[in-house]
Amino acid sequence: MTSVSGGTLRRRPAQRRSLERVERMLDECAHLLDEVGYDALTTKEVARRAEVPIGTFYQFFSDKQALVRALALRNLEAFLERVIGRLPDNGPPNWTGIIDLAVDEFVAMKQSRPGFAVVDFGEVLPSPGGPALKGTHHMLDAVMENNAVVAERLRRLAVETFNAPAGPDLERALLVAVEAADAVLKLAFRLNPQGAPELIAECKLLLRRYLAGHLA
């Protein structure tokens, strides 16, 4: 079970039963995003399918946007866990391999994780590859854009786990990398619902070459 930050919830679930209810609501939200899209998603239907009273829904989420925000955060945590879970147990990090692995995990989640094609890390995509629904660039944070939040989490991971050189250069490089990858991968999924393989390969090449000087 992936934790959801207390900052996305009206109240933090303290008991196992409450945690399970929150996770069920997020699961049903993801499935409904695939089935009916963001516009037709309703809190009432999420609660019905999760088998919780609508009052319980509003104990944890203020509205549909808050629910989707929590789902996006859960997606980000799951992505980072998947990347970390595939890293070698010992030896120095192979940056080329880590970059390829991160892109592969993102693509795999786009292809198979419920709701991820519509809401990955915050932006709501009414159609594969965007454009994003207006007003959803700040789903994860009121100040920072979604991509900046993702870049910051990757920076933290690089510094704490792989001893990457901390500082403004790394912050800037990872933000540029995330923005570039986001644009290329959106194009890949616009051209092919499963992701155009040749553009996914180009994304990896772009990231490897750009980040080589920062992560060597």
C-alpha positions in Angstrom: 0.0 0.0 0.0 1.5 3.3 -1.1 1.2 6.1 1.5 -0.6 9.4 0.6 0.8 12.6 2.2 -1.3 14.1 4.9 -1.1 17.3 2.9 -3.4 16.0 0.3 -6.1 14.8 2.7 -8.6 16.6 5.0 -7.5 14.2 7.7 -4.9 11.5 7.9 -6.4 8.0 8.2 -5.2 6.6 11.6 -6.7 3.1 11.5 -6.2 0.3 9.1 -9.8 0.3 8.1 -9.6 4.0 7.2 -6.3 3.5 5.2 -8.0 0.7 3.3 -11.0 2.9 2.5 -8.7 5.7 1.2 -6.8 3.3 -1.0 -10.1 1.8 -2.4 -11.3 5.3 -3.3 -8.0 6.0 -5.1 -8.2 2.7 -6.9 -11.7 3.3 -8.1 -10.8 6.9 -9.1 -8.0 5.5 -11.3 -10.3 2.9 -12.9 -13.0 5.5 -13.6 -10.5 7.9 -15.2 -9.8 5.2 -17.7 -13.5 4.3 -18.2 -15.2 7.7 -18.3 -12.5 10.4 -18.2 -11.9 13.3 -15.8 -14.9 15.4 -16.7 -17.4 12.6 -16.1 -15.7 11.5 -12.9 -17.9 12.1 -9.8 -17.3 11.8 -6.1 -20.6 10.0 -5.7 -19.6 7.2 -8.2 -16.2 6.9 -6.6 -17.8 6.4 -3.2 -20.3 3.9 -4.5 -17.7 1.7 -6.2 -15.4 1.9 -3.3 -18.3 0.9 -1.1 -18.0 3.8 1.3 -20.6 6.3 2.4 -20.3 9.6 0.6 -19.9 11.3 4.0 -16.8 9.2 4.5 -15.4 10.4 1.1 -15.7 14.0 2.3 -14.0 13.2 5.6 -10.8 12.6 3.6 -11.2 14.6 0.3 -12.7 18.0 -0.1 -13.7 17.5 -3.8 -12.8 15.6 -7.0 -9.7 17.7 -7.5 -8.3 16.7 -4.1 -9.0 13.1 -4.9 -7.1 13.3 -8.2 -4.3 15.2 -6.5 -3.9 12.4 -4.0 -3.9 9.8 -6.9 -1.2 11.8 -8.7 1.0 11.8 -5.5 0.4 8.1 -5.1 1.5 7.6 -8.7 4.7 9.6 -8.1 5.5 7.6 -5.0 4.8 4.3 -6.9 7.1 5.4 -9.8 10.0 6.2 -7.4 9.5 2.9 -5.6 9.6 1.0 -8.9 12.8 2.7 -10.0 14.5 2.1 -6.6 13.3 -1.5 -6.6 15.1 -2.2 -9.8 18.4 -0.7 -8.8 21.4 -3.0 -8.2 22.0 -3.8 -4.6 25.7 -2.9 -4.7 28.3 -1.2 -6.8 28.5 2.3 -8.2 25.4 3.6 -10.0 25.3 3.3 -13.8 23.7 6.6 -14.7 22.9 5.4 -18.3 21.2 2.4 -16.9 19.2 4.4 -14.3 18.0 6.9 -16.9 16.9 4.1 -19.2 15.2 2.3 -16.3 13.3 5.4 -15.2 12.0 6.0 -18.7 11.1 2.3 -19.1 9.2 2.4 -15.8 7.3 5.5 -16.7 6.3 4.0 -20.1 5.2 0.7 -18.4 3.0 2.6 -16.0 1.5 4.6 -18.9 0.7 1.3 -20.6 -0.6 -0.7 -17.7 -1.3 1.3 -14.5 -5.0 2.2 -14.1 -5.7 5.9 -14.6 -2.0 6.7 -15.3 -2.7 7.6 -18.9 -5.1 10.3 -17.8 -3.4 11.5 -14.6 0.2 10.6 -14.2 2.0 13.1 -11.9 -0.8 15.7 -11.7 -1.7 16.9 -15.2 -5.0 15.8 -16.5 -4.8 14.5 -20.1 -8.2 14.3 -21.8 -6.5 12.5 -24.7 -3.2 10.5 -24.9 -0.2 12.7 -24.9 -2.2 15.9 -24.0 -2.6 18.8 -24.1 -3.2 19.0 -20.4 -6.5 20.3 -19.0 -6.1 24.0 -18.1 -5.4 24.6 -14.5 -3.9 21.2 -13.7 -0.2 22.2 -13.9 -0.2 22.9 -10.1 -2.0 19.8 -8.9 0.8 18.7 -6.6 1.7 22.0 -5.2 0.2 25.5 -5.0 3.5 27.2 -5.9 5.6 24.7 -7.8 4.5 23.2 -11.1 4.0 19.4 -11.3 7.3 18.9 -13.2 9.2 20.9 -10.7 7.9 18.7 -7.9 8.9 15.6 -9.8 12.4 17.1 -10.5 12.8 17.9 -6.8 11.9 14.3 -5.8 14.4 13.0 -8.4 17.1 15.4 -7.1 16.5 14.2 -3.5 16.8 10.6 -4.7 20.0 11.3 -6.7 21.7 13.1 -3.7 20.6 10.8 -0.9 20.8 7.5 -2.7 23.5 7.9 -5.3 25.6 10.7 -3.8 25.1 13.0 -6.8 26.7 16.4 -6.4 24.1 18.6 -4.7 23.6 22.2 -5.7 21.8 24.6 -8.1 23.4 23.0 -11.2 21.8 19.6 -10.4 18.4 21.2 -9.6 18.4 23.1 -12.9 19.6 20.0 -14.9 16.9 17.7 -13.5 14.2 20.3 -14.1 15.3 20.7 -17.7 15.5 16.9 -18.0 12.0 16.3 -16.6 10.5 19.0 -18.9 12.3 17.6 -22.0 11.3 14.0 -21.2 7.7 15.1 -20.5 7.5 16.8 -23.9 9.0 13.9 -25.9 7.0 11.2 -24.1 3.8 13.1 -24.6 4.6 13.2 -28.3 5.3 9.4 -28.2 1.9 8.7 -26.7 0.1 11.1 -29.1 1.5 9.1 -32.0 1.0 5.7 -30.5 -1.4 4.9 -27.6 1.3 2.4 -26.3 4.1 4.9 -26.9 6.1 5.2 -30.1 9.2 3.0 -29.5 11.4 5.2 -31.7 10.5 8.3 -29.8 11.0 6.6 -26.4 14.5 5.6 -27.6 15.1 9.2 -28.6 14.0 10.4 -25.2 16.5 8.1 -23.5 19.3 9.3 -25.8 18.4 12.9 -25.1 18.5 12.4 -21.4 21.7 10.4 -21.4 23.6 13.0 -23.4 22.2 16.0 -21.5 22.7 14.6 -18.0 26.1 13.0 -18.6 28.0 16.1 -17.4 25.9 16.5 -14.3 25.6 12.9 -13.1 29.1 11.5 -14.1 
